[in-house]
């Protein structure tokens, strides 16, 4: 499989790791469409960071509805559709639900998920960006989103660990694991070109990308 065969690529990873930036660059390079989350459209997210226990379920259901609507278009794709590059997988929704909801809420969420999420569309390629919590916290602070100042480092550590476990077992699509702690895809052209070269010639299985030596 080469980049010309791809119709759906996903960039995933914890909050602040650079998913949206990379997804946008890849979509531009491949002449495709970026399929991006819109956290600003979730009215419950700011309240979740201030009071997670009170707003976890509403926040999660709002994201689930948004993601399910966006991904519905992928089920009707054909051979002539341009590549789409997303900054999330629908499986992410369940991952965060399991982190934030209590047992009763999680049971309700799972019922709703089965009703509206449908069968997940498997990406042709997944790029997983990983970085330590301290790096993520610095990047989150630098982007200056007001409600993210309430983010708890312990919560972020749980998110990082959940992603690590998920991708340790992930085999549904070719996977590129990127050590993004010292890579800035917004400005680092050399590292981006290195990754894009890998994407253009990817094969099955699991691949790893580390920062280029200085």
VEXDREN-2710 file (C-alpha; in Angstrom, 1 decimal):
% VEXDREN-2710
k/r/px/py/pz
1/UNK/0.0/0.0/0.0
2/UNK/1.2/3.5/-0.8
3/UNK/-0.1/7.0/-0.2
4/UNK/-2.0/6.9/-3.4
5/UNK/-4.1/4.0/-2.1
6/UNK/-5.1/5.8/1.1
7/UNK/-8.7/7.1/1.5
8/UNK/-8.7/7.6/5.3
9/UNK/-5.7/8.4/7.5
10/UNK/-6.0/9.1/11.2
11/UNK/-3.6/11.0/13.5
12/UNK/-4.2/10.1/17.2
13/UNK/-2.7/10.8/20.5
14/UNK/-3.3/12.6/23.8
15/UNK/-4.3/16.2/24.3
16/UNK/-1.7/18.7/23.2
17/UNK/0.5/16.3/21.3
18/UNK/-0.1/18.0/17.9
19/UNK/-2.7/15.9/16.2
20/UNK/-4.7/18.6/14.5
21/UNK/-1.6/20.4/13.1
22/UNK/-0.2/17.2/11.6
23/UNK/-3.6/16.1/10.2
24/UNK/-3.9/19.5/8.5
25/UNK/-0.4/19.3/7.0
26/UNK/-0.9/15.8/5.7
27/UNK/-4.3/16.7/4.1
28/UNK/-2.6/19.6/2.3
29/UNK/0.3/17.4/1.2
30/UNK/-2.0/14.7/-0.1
31/UNK/-4.5/17.0/-1.7
32/UNK/-7.2/15.8/0.6
33/UNK/-9.6/16.9/3.2
34/UNK/-9.0/17.4/6.9
35/UNK/-11.6/15.8/9.1
36/UNK/-11.1/17.5/12.4
37/UNK/-12.8/17.6/15.8
38/UNK/-14.4/20.9/16.9
39/UNK/-14.0/21.0/20.6
40/UNK/-15.1/24.7/20.6
41/UNK/-18.5/23.4/19.5
42/UNK/-18.9/21.3/22.6
43/UNK/-20.7/23.6/25.1
44/UNK/-20.0/21.3/28.0
45/UNK/-16.2/21.0/27.6
46/UNK/-15.2/24.2/29.5
47/UNK/-17.5/23.1/32.4
48/UNK/-16.0/19.6/32.3
49/UNK/-12.5/20.9/33.1
50/UNK/-13.8/23.0/36.0
51/UNK/-16.1/20.2/37.4
52/UNK/-15.4/16.8/35.7
53/UNK/-17.7/14.8/37.9
54/UNK/-20.8/17.0/37.1
55/UNK/-20.2/17.4/33.3
56/UNK/-18.4/14.2/32.2
57/UNK/-21.5/12.5/30.7
58/UNK/-22.8/15.5/28.9
59/UNK/-19.4/16.3/27.5
60/UNK/-18.9/12.7/26.3
61/UNK/-22.3/12.4/24.7
62/UNK/-21.8/15.7/22.9
63/UNK/-18.5/14.6/21.5
64/UNK/-20.0/11.2/20.5
65/UNK/-22.8/12.8/18.5
66/UNK/-20.4/15.2/16.8
67/UNK/-17.9/12.4/15.9
68/UNK/-20.6/10.0/14.7
69/UNK/-22.1/12.6/12.4
70/UNK/-18.7/13.5/10.9
71/UNK/-17.7/9.9/10.3
72/UNK/-21.0/9.0/8.7
73/UNK/-19.7/10.4/5.4
74/UNK/-16.9/7.9/5.4
75/UNK/-19.3/5.0/5.1
76/UNK/-20.5/6.3/1.7
77/UNK/-17.0/6.9/0.3
78/UNK/-16.1/5.6/-3.1
79/UNK/-12.9/5.1/-5.2
80/UNK/-13.0/8.7/-6.4
81/UNK/-13.2/10.3/-3.0
82/UNK/-10.1/12.3/-2.0
83/UNK/-8.1/11.1/1.0
84/UNK/-9.4/12.3/4.3
85/UNK/-7.1/12.9/7.2
86/UNK/-8.7/12.9/10.7
87/UNK/-7.4/13.9/14.1
88/UNK/-9.4/11.3/16.0
89/UNK/-10.7/7.7/15.8
90/UNK/-14.2/6.9/17.0
91/UNK/-12.6/4.4/19.4
92/UNK/-11.2/7.4/21.2
93/UNK/-14.7/8.2/22.4
94/UNK/-15.0/5.0/24.3
95/UNK/-11.5/5.4/25.7
96/UNK/-12.4/8.8/27.2
97/UNK/-15.8/7.5/28.4
98/UNK/-14.1/4.8/30.4
99/UNK/-11.7/7.3/32.0
100/UNK/-14.3/9.9/33.0
101/UNK/-17.7/8.2/33.6
102/UNK/-18.9/6.3/36.7
103/UNK/-20.4/2.9/36.3
104/UNK/-24.0/3.9/35.8
105/UNK/-23.1/6.7/33.4
106/UNK/-20.8/4.4/31.4
107/UNK/-23.6/1.8/31.1
108/UNK/-25.9/4.5/29.6
109/UNK/-23.1/5.8/27.4
110/UNK/-22.5/2.4/25.9
111/UNK/-26.2/2.0/25.0
112/UNK/-26.1/5.4/23.2
113/UNK/-22.8/4.5/21.5
114/UNK/-24.3/1.3/20.1
115/UNK/-27.2/3.2/18.7
116/UNK/-25.5/6.1/17.0
117/UNK/-21.9/5.2/16.4
118/UNK/-22.5/2.2/14.1
119/UNK/-19.7/0.1/12.8
120/UNK/-16.4/1.9/13.0
121/UNK/-14.7/2.7/9.7
122/UNK/-11.2/1.2/9.8
123/UNK/-8.5/3.7/8.7
124/UNK/-6.0/2.8/6.0
125/UNK/-3.2/4.2/8.2
126/UNK/-3.0/5.4/11.8
127/UNK/-0.3/7.8/13.1
128/UNK/0.0/7.7/16.9
129/UNK/1.8/10.7/18.4
130/UNK/3.2/10.2/21.9
131/UNK/4.9/12.5/24.4
132/UNK/5.4/12.6/28.2
133/UNK/2.9/14.5/30.4
134/UNK/5.3/17.3/31.2
135/UNK/5.7/18.0/27.5
136/UNK/2.0/18.0/26.9
137/UNK/1.4/20.3/29.8
138/UNK/3.8/22.8/28.3
139/UNK/2.2/22.7/24.9
140/UNK/-1.3/23.0/26.4
141/UNK/-0.2/26.1/28.4
142/UNK/1.4/27.6/25.3
143/UNK/-1.7/27.4/23.2
144/UNK/-3.6/29.5/25.8
145/UNK/-7.1/27.9/25.7
146/UNK/-8.6/29.5/28.8
147/UNK/-10.6/26.5/30.1
148/UNK/-7.6/24.1/29.7
149/UNK/-5.9/25.8/32.6
150/UNK/-8.0/23.7/34.8
151/UNK/-6.6/20.5/33.4
152/UNK/-5.3/18.2/36.1
153/UNK/-1.9/16.6/35.4
154/UNK/-3.2/13.4/37.0
155/UNK/-6.0/13.3/34.5
156/UNK/-3.6/13.9/31.7
157/UNK/-1.4/11.0/32.9
158/UNK/-4.4/8.7/32.9
159/UNK/-5.1/9.8/29.3
160/UNK/-1.5/9.1/28.2
161/UNK/-1.6/5.6/29.9
162/UNK/-4.9/4.8/28.2
163/UNK/-3.5/5.6/24.8
164/UNK/-0.4/3.6/25.5
165/UNK/-2.5/0.6/26.4
166/UNK/-4.8/1.0/23.4
167/UNK/-2.1/1.2/20.8
168/UNK/-0.1/-1.6/22.4
169/UNK/-2.8/-3.9/21.3
170/UNK/-3.9/-2.1/18.1
171/UNK/-3.6/-4.2/14.9
172/UNK/-6.6/-3.1/12.8
173/UNK/-4.5/-0.9/10.4
174/UNK/-0.8/-0.1/9.6
175/UNK/0.5/2.0/12.5
176/UNK/3.2/4.6/12.7
177/UNK/4.3/5.4/16.3
178/UNK/5.9/8.9/16.5
179/UNK/8.1/10.0/19.4
180/UNK/6.7/13.6/19.3
181/UNK/8.3/14.9/22.5
182/UNK/11.0/16.8/20.5
183/UNK/9.1/17.1/17.2
184/UNK/7.2/20.2/16.2
185/UNK/5.2/19.4/13.1
186/UNK/4.0/23.0/12.9
187/UNK/7.5/24.3/12.2
188/UNK/9.8/21.3/11.9
189/UNK/9.9/20.7/8.1
190/UNK/12.7/18.1/8.3
191/UNK/10.8/15.9/10.7
192/UNK/7.6/16.4/8.7
193/UNK/9.3/15.5/5.4
194/UNK/10.8/12.4/7.1
195/UNK/7.3/11.3/8.3
196/UNK/5.7/12.1/4.9
197/UNK/8.3/10.0/3.1
198/UNK/7.4/7.1/5.4
199/UNK/3.7/7.6/4.8
200/UNK/4.3/7.5/1.0
201/UNK/5.9/4.1/1.2
202/UNK/4.2/2.5/4.2
203/UNK/3.5/-1.2/4.3
204/UNK/1.6/-3.4/6.8
205/UNK/2.5/-3.6/10.4
206/UNK/4.0/-1.3/12.9
207/UNK/6.6/1.4/12.2
208/UNK/8.5/3.9/14.5
209/UNK/9.7/7.5/13.9
210/UNK/12.1/9.3/16.2
211/UNK/13.4/12.9/15.8
212/UNK/16.1/13.3/13.2
213/UNK/19.6/13.8/14.8
214/UNK/20.7/17.5/14.9
END
